[in-house]
Amino acid sequence: MGIILALITAVCWGSIVLVSEKLGGDEHSQTLGMTFGALIFATAAYFITQPKLDSETFAVGLVSGLFWVIGQRNQFASVDYLGVSKIVPLSTGMQLFGTTLFGVLIFREWETSQEITIGLIAISAIIAGAVFTSIKDKNEKGKGNDYKKGLTVLLVSTVGFVGYVILIRWFEIDGWKAILPQAIGMLLGGIVLSLGHSAFNKYAVRNILTGFLWSTGNITLLLSLSMIGVATSFSLSQTGIVISTLGGIFILKEKKSKRQKVFIMIGLVLIVAGGVLLGYTKK
């Protein structure tokens, strides 16, 4: 069940950047709209499940939500430099490295030699796949392919996303209890980061839909964390980059050379293979 939940997250999160780009707006309105959508979803879920919230759960969830805002806002911003089909695979590889490092070294989620061997092969395949899908064409120029700025923004994004996942796992917060305080932290962070940017517009309203999409993926990830651990659940959830990468090319019409398309297909095969292998690291 934990693997199935993580794969649901993959489908939801693999569609977010793609859907948000189609809905329009800049990183500020996109992030703000998502946080509103997440809060609406979390409020409804809270009244349905009625979990008991103590001060620790609320505080950890709130901070986790703030970390997420940093991650998502900067991921949206990095699209302007590199495009969806490059940003999402690169972001995935960086997040996988961070979450797996914590999951294995701090939480000791891979204990046997077999788990460690399979896990390392799987992670290597996913990261290699992310690199293949983001290979730059020799003729690419201009702001849309500014790697230095794009990677700097992505690094900040990665810190945010990794912090968001690890905090919940570190304090062993139940997924249903975490989503409301998380959503409150997300909205507060979204409002602060949007100050002075005229983010309250029609695009923010449209991106409430991406908030619903993200929230569905979020709750399935949080529920899977306690079942199969951070390293496996988060890694499986990131295989959704297949959706965003192909969507960037065929839906958003991002130009790719024949050479890049070959590398992209090889990369996607490696990513999916790595995700399948990760399923064998937990009994």
Secondary structure, DSSP 8 states (H G I E B T S, - for coil): -HHHHHHHHHHHHHHHHHHHHHH---HHHHHHHHHHHHHHHHHHHHHHH-----HHHHHHHHHHHHHHHHHHHHHHHHHHHH-HHHHHHHHHHHHHHHHHHIIIIIS----SHHHHHHHHHHHHHHHHHHHHHT---TT--SGGG-HHHHHHHHHHHHHHHHHHHHHHHHTT--HHHHHHHHHHHHHHHHHHHHTTTT--SHHHHHTHHHHHHHHHHHHHHHHHHHHHHHHHHHHHHGGGHHHHHHHHHHTS-----HHHHHHHHHHHHHHHHHHHHHGGG--
